[in-house]
Amino acid sequence: MTFAIHGLSVSNGVAIGRALTISSASLEVNHHFIQSGQEQQELKTLFDAFEAAKKELFDLKTNLPEDAPEEMAAFLDVHHLILNDPELQHKAEELIKKRHFNAAWALTTVLDELLATFESIEDPYLKERGADFRQVIERVLVALKGAHHSEDHHLQKKVDRESSEVIIVAQDIAPHDMLRFKELNFCAFVTDLGGKNSHTAIVARSLDIPAAVGVKNASDLIQQDDWLIVDGDRGIVIVNPPSIILEEYRHRQAELRLAKNKLQLLKHTPTKTLDGQKINLLANIEMPEDAAEALSSGALGIGLFRSEFLFMNREDGIPDEEEQYQAYAQTVTAMHGMPVNIRTIDIGADKNLDSELKTITSDISPLGLRGIRWSLTEPDIFLEQLRAILRASAHGKAQILIPMLTQSKEIEQTFDLINMAKRQLDERGIAYNPKIQIGAMIELPAAVFILPVFLQHFDFLSVGTNDLIQYTLGIDRADASVAHLYDPLHPAVLSMIYKVIYDCQEANKPVSICGEMAGDASLTRLLIAMGLKDFSMHASQLLMVKRELLKADMSKLKNSLTEILTTFEPNLQAKLIERLSNV
């Protein structure tokens, strides 16, 4: 029977293949009471399962492919930290000792309690983090059953028997499991759960794998070996499609492959609009190793180095000044004199630091102690990072980028600490660029409305559209229930972006956009109509944006801008923006 089910589009493209349904381990455990006197034996079984799960995570991280996204290692570390949480084992121990539950029953009981706790959390983003605990506990349950080897064998046998590619269908998938399935011709995935910015969605985009998440009841409706089409552009899954639909999507697949190949021809083409306006395309990176991909994609610098990834989920303490300096210097040297904007630590609800600081960072909400607010409460750590960035500036064009600023007092405190870091290096006789450029992120409405203060103090600005949109509209972008309200084209959002670009141009200050809008090729013409000349995005998006820029006439596009910015009716606004594609 042919039918279609709908979810959220989180990664573009088309995939065609056979369904491989993966059931939740927590639903298949054997529940029984153990005999009195068997508690220690059952506890040993539980502890051994935890150790087996830890070893599996360690092996997965050790054997990550070279082209694996940096987020993958961070996600593995998150799950490793959860496994090492003594409270997790302690609760299961108590159920085994006091209520004589077998290990699997005790563990699923703990899981149910945890999930109920997460479900009661009002913050939508934190609520979604319950998936991490479920995935970790399910890994231990698989180890308890001793079935993880046989499961892998089953998957390999399934793929060997079928000539088609495999599409994983599950209630949810841990990000690191996606790599294991990828080795088995995994070409897409469909999950019942998940939001646009869940861990699995982030990894899907990094790997450029089509995906649909939040497809309710998909794992119940789809049967093993069903033919599937995953339309990642629309978040649609077509089950057992008729031949005419199948042929149509195969043709679309071929067109997409051809388009990607053609894009490679643009790699070394200068980025200029039809009217000769030079545009700078920069890359966003998480780790020093990403600089190579940025260069190979034709990036003219690093618009955003997310330094917090150096700090996240470490067991050996936070990186000291020397380790940070080596990482920053490696990146700066690799970029051969091109700018590298190193954003100071921007922790958030999804970015916990190492165990040393867990008590400080574990309860951060999107409206809590984030970005510069956190750094100013930890001046020693902040000074260490500032000294490391300053030292790296002796090797090339390192620049400091400060996140989440909203007040003059925060700006004054930040510059006081930067000057203090310079004095400390002077006292130690260590070289740095005394004229290092200092920039600020514009990601809150408050910053937009006191922009003259920023223009007075900073050398350049960078608009973080992801946060600017969610704080302006009061919408958590990771929450699937309100995802349809997260709108980068909301008139208030567009007005603020235009104001920042215009005011920076009037003050002769460079400005870039480093949020997801910069990498969305469908918005490229709108942004250059606003006058934007510096874009920063994931390296994989650079060529698609470049293609749009090479076909655009910036001077003509500007003529359409006033009407777009003064239109508040969504349908009319959409038509006006669509017309830009013909300019």
N, C-alpha and C positions, 0 to 999 in steps of 0.2 A: 504494500500500500504506500502510495506517495503522499507525503505531507511536509509542511514547512513549520519550523518553530523559530521563534525570535528571541534574541538576547541583545547584549551590548557589543558593539564593534570596538575592539581594543587594539587590533593590529590588522592592517590592510592586506589585500591579496585574495587569491582564490585557491582552494585546495580540494582535490577530488580523491577519494579513497574509501577503503573499507573501515567500518567502525570496529574498534577494539575497546570493549567496555571494561573498565576497571572498577571493581566493587570496593566499597569502604571496608577496611579490615575490622573496624570497630563494630560492624553489624554482624560479623560472622564468628565471634568468639564463643567458646563453650563456657557456659556459666554453671559452676557447681561449688558446693561447700567441700572444704578439705577436712580430713580427720584431725582430731586433736593430737598434737605431737608432730604434725607434718608442717608446722608453720615455718621452721628454719629452712626446710627443703624448698618450700614454695617461695620464701624470700630469696634464696639463692637463685632460683629460676628467674625471679623478677630482676635481680641485680645483673645476672648474666645477660638478660635481654637488653637492659640499658647499655651495658658495655658493648654488646654486639651492634646496637644502633649507633653508638658513638663511633665505633670503628668504621661502620659503613659510611657515616658522614665524613670521617677523616679521609677514607679512601676516595670518596667522591671528590673532595676538595683537592687532594693530592693529584688526582688524575683528570682534573678539569682540562678540556682542550684549550689550546693557546688562543683560539678565537672566541672563547666563552666570554660573555659580557662581565664586566667587573662586579655588577650587582649580584651575580650568581654566587661568588665567594662570600659576599656579605650576607646573603640569605642563608647559606650553609652555616655561617658563624652564628646567626640568630638562633637557628635550630639547635646548634651545639650548646649554646648558652641555656636554652630551655631544658635540654637534657640534663645539664649540670645543676639545675635548680634543686636543692635538697628538699624543698617543700613538696615538690612533685612526687618524689619517691616516698617521702614520709607519710603522706596521706594514704598512698596505696599500702604501705607497710601496716598502718593502723587497721585498715580493713582486713588485711590477712590475719593479723594477730588477734584482733578483738572480735571480728565477725566471721572469721574463717572462710572468707571469699578466696577462690582461687585467684592467681595473679592476674589473669586476663580480665576477670570480672571486676577485681579491685581497680584495675587501670581504667576500664571503661566507665566505671562509676565516677572516678576522679574526673575523667573527660567530660561526662555529662554535667557535673557540678561546675566545671570551668566554663563550659559553653553557656550554661545558664547565667553565670556571672557576666560574661561578655555580652550576652543578649540584653542584660538589664542596663548596660552602659548607654547613656544618652548620646555621647559623642559618636557619630556614625563611623568615623575613621578608626577609632579605638575598637569599636565593636567588631570591625572586620578583621582585626588582628587575632581574634579567637581562632581563625583558620590556621595560624602557625602552630598553636598548641595542639589542635586536632591532628595536623599532619605529623607532628613529632610523636605523639602518643600512638598514632596508627603505625608508625615505623617500628616502635617498640613491640606493638602487638604482633606485627609480622614476624619479628624476631622470636617472640614467645612461641609462635606456631612452628618456627623453624621452616617457614615456607618461602622465605625471600629468594632462595636459590631456585626452587622449583618454579616460582612465578616468573623469574627471568628466563628460565628455560622454555616455559610455555610461550612467552612473548616472542622469543627468538624462533621457536618452531612455527608459530603462527605467521610471522613475516616471511620465513623461508618458503612456506607453502603457498603464499599469495604473491603474485607478481605486482599487485597494486601497492600504493603507499598506504600507510596506516594513519588513521585519525583517532586520537585518543578521546574517549568519552568517559567522563567521571563526574562524581559530585564535586570534587575539587582536586587540584593537582599541586603538589609542592613544587616550587620553581626548580629545585635541583633534579627532581624526577624527570623534568622535561628533557634534560640533556641525555639521561639514560634512554628515554624513549626515542630521542632524536637519532641515536645510533641504530635504531631498528626501523629506519625509514619513516619516522614520525614526521608528518608534514603539516599537522594542524591539531588543535585541540578544542574541545567543547566541554564546558562545565556548567553544572547547575548553579553554582555560587560564583561570587567574585564581582568586583566593581572595575571601573575604568582604570583605576590606579592601584589595584591590588598588586601584590608581588608578582603573581603569574602574568598579569597584563603587562607590567613593566618589562619582564624578561621576554615576553612574546614580541614586543616591539623591538627590543634590542637584537633578538635573533632574526627578526623579519619573518616571523612565522604567522600565517593567518590564524585567527582565533575568534571565538565567540564565547563570552562568559555571561553569567547571569541568565542562562537559558534554562528556565525553570522546568524541572522534571525531565530534562534531556536524558539522564542516565536511566530513567524508568521507561521512557518512550522508545528509545533507540535500542535495537537488538544487536547482538554480536554479529559481525560480518555484513550488516546493512551497508549498502552503498550510500555515501554521504557527499554532499557538496557543502563546503564551508565558505560562505561569502563574507570574508572579513571586512569588506568595505561597508556592508549593511548590517552585520551581526545576524545574518540569516543562515539557518542550517536546513538544507533540503534533504529529506530522507527518501531513499529509493527513487531517485528522479527518473522520469521517462527519458527515452533515448534522445528526443529532440532537445530537452533541457540540458542533458548531459553534454551533447554536442555543442550547444551554445556556450556553456561554461568552459569546455576544452578550448574553444576558439578564443575566449576571453583570456584564458591562461596563457596561450601562445602569444597573444598581443602584449600582455604584461611582461613576459620574458623578453620579447623583442624590444620593448620600450626601455627596460633596464639595461640591456646591452648597448642601446644607442646612447643612453645617458653617459656611459663611460667615455664616450668621445669628447665630452665637454670638460673633462677633468682639468685640462691644462689651458682651457680657453679663458682669456681675461673676462672678468665679470663686469660688463658694461651694458647699460640699457641702450635702446635704439637711438636715443638722443645724446649718447656719449657720456652719461653719468656713471662714474665708477662706484661700484658697490662692494663693500667688504663683507665677505662671508667667513665667519669664525666658527669654531667648534666648541661644544661643551664636553668636558671630560671629568672623570672621577678619579683616575689614577695616572701616574706618570706614563705608564705603558700605553695609554690611549693616545698619546701625542703622535705616535707613528701612524695610526689610522687617520688622525686629523690631517696630517701632512699628505698622506696618499690620496685623500679625498679632495685636496686642493684648498684646504683652509688657510687663511692668511693670518692665523693666530688662534689663541685660545681665549674665547670670550668669557668662559666661566669654568674655572677649575674648582670643583666641589670638594674642598679640602676636608670636609667632615668624614669622607670615606676613608681617610687615613686613620681616623680615630675610632671608627665604629667597630663594635663587637670583637674587641681584642681581649685575650686572656693574659697578656704579658704587660699590661699597663698601657697608658696612652703614650704615643710616640714623643720622645723628648725633642729638644731643639735640634740636635744633630741629625736625628732620623728625618725630621721634617725638612730640614735644610737640604739633605741629600735628595729627597723626593722632589722638592721644588726646583732645585738646581738642575736635576736630571731633565725635568720638563722644559725649563727655560733654555737649556743648552740644545735640546732636541729641536726647538722651534727656530733656531738659527737667527736670532735677533727680532723675530716677530713678537708681538705683544702676548703676554700670558697674564690674564686677570685671575689672581688667586683670591677666591672668596674666603673670608675667615669663617670659622666654624659656624654652620647654620644647622644646629640640631633642631629636631621637631618630634612630633608624636611617633613618627616612623623611623627616627634616627637616634637610637640609644647609643651612648658611648660605652666604654669598657666597664668592667665590674667595679673598678675603683670609683667610678662616678655614677654608678647605677642608681643610687638613692637620689641623686640630684636630677637625673635626666629621665627616669622611668615614667613619670607621670605628666610629661609635657603635653599640652594640648595645642592645637593650632593658635589659640589665643593666649598661650602661656609664656613661659620664660624661654623665648626662642631667639636665635640669631645674636645680634649685638647685645640684646638684653642679658642673655646668658653669659656672654664673654665678659661683660662689665662686672658681673658678680663673681667671676673667676679671673681676676687680673693677672695672677701669676701664670696661668695657662695661656691667657691671651698674649701676654708679653713674650712668652716663649715662642708662640706662633709668629708674632710680629717680627721678632729677631730673626727667625728662620727665613721668612719671606724677604726681609731686608738683605740678608746675606746672599740669598739667591739672586737678588737684583744686580749683584756684581758680575753675574755671568750672562746677562742679557736683559731683555725688556720685561722684567717682572713688575706687576702692578698690584696694588692692594684694593680689594673690593669688599665693602662693608655691607652686610645684610640687615634688613629689618629696622632701619633707622626711622624715627618719627619725630624726634624732638631736638631742639637746639642743645639742650643739656647733654643728650647722648652724643651729639656730634662733638661738643667741646671735650667731653671725657675721652672719646675715641682718639682725638688728635693729641690730647695730653699723653696718652699711653703710647701712641706712635712716636712722639718726641722723646719719651722716656726710653723706649726701646733703642732709638738712635743713639742717645747718650750712653746707654749701657754698652753698645757696640764700640762707640768711640773710646770708652774707658778700657776696653779689651783690645783696642787696636785692630778691629776686624773691619774689612772693607765692605762697603755697600754703596748703592746709588743714593746720594743725599737728596736728589731731586726726583725720587721715585714718585710716580703718579698714584694718586689716591682717588678711588671712585666709590660711589654709593649705589646700592640697589634701591629702586623705586618700586615697592611692592605693596604699599598700603595707601589708601585714599588720603590719609593725613599727610603723607609725604608729598603727594601731588599738590596739595593746597598750600604747602609752605615751601614750594620749589625754590623761590628766591634764596632761601637759606642754604639749600643744597648747592645752588649755582655759585654762591659766594665762597663756599669752603672747598668744594671738590673739583678735581680736574676733569672728571667724566662721570656719566651716569649710565646705569643699565636697568632697563625695565624688566622686572620679573613678572610676566603676565599671568603665570599660573596662580600665584598668591594674590595678585592684584584683582583678578576676576573673582576668586572665592571670597576675599574680604569685602569687595564692593557689593557682591550679590548675597552675601551671607549664606553661601552654599559650600559644603565640603565636597570637593571634586572627587573624593574616593567613595562617596556614598551613592550606590546604584539607585536608591530610591528617589534621589533628587537630581540624578545625572542629567535629565532632560532640561533642567533649569540652569545648568552651567553653560553660560553663553558668552563666548568671546566677542560676539557682535552686538551685545547689549549696548544701547546708545550711551549709557553712562560710562561703560568701559572704553568705548571708542573715543569718547570726548576726552577722557583723562589721558589716554595714550597720545592723542594728537596734541594735547596741551603740553605734555612733557617734551615731545619732539620739537614742537614749535618754539617753546621757551628756550630749549637748549641751543637751537639754531640761532636765535636772536642773541644769545649770550656767547655764541661761538664756542660752545662746549660740546664735545663728542657725546653721542648717546646711542646706545644699542638696545635691542630687545633680545633677551636670552631665554624667554619662556617658550612654551609649546607653540605659540602663535608664530614665532620666527621660523619654525620648521614646517609649518603648514603651507604647502605650495598654493592652496586655494586662496590664501590670504595675502600672498606676496604682493600682488598689484595694489591692494588696498593700503598696505604698509608703505610702499614707496610713494603712493599718492599723498600720504601724510608727510613725506619727506625723509623717511628712514633710509639711512645709507649703510648702517652696520647691523647685520643679522648674526645671531649666534645660536647654534642648534646642534643636535647629535650629528656626527659625521655622516651617518647613513642618509641624512636628509639633504645634504648640501647640493647634490647634483640636481635634484628635482626642483629645488628653489632656484638654482642658477638657470635652469632651462626657462623658467617663467620670466626671470629678469632679462634674459637676452632677447625676449620677444616683446618687452614692454617699453613704452615711451613715457618716461617719468613726467615730462612737461604736459603732455596731453591728459594723463591720468589725474593730475592735480585739478583740472577743470571740473571734474565730477565730484570732488570731495565735499564741497559745501552742502550739496543736496543730500549726500549720504549722512553727514553729521547732523543735519537738521531734520532728519526723518525719524519718527519714533514708531511708525507702524511697521511691524516686522516683515510682512509680505512685500510691501513696497521697498523697504530697505534691502531685502534679499534680491529683488529684481535689479535694483540700482548697482549692487555689488557684483551681480552676475554680469552686468553690462561691461564691467571693467575688463573682462576677459577678451573683449573685442576691440579694446582701445590700443 
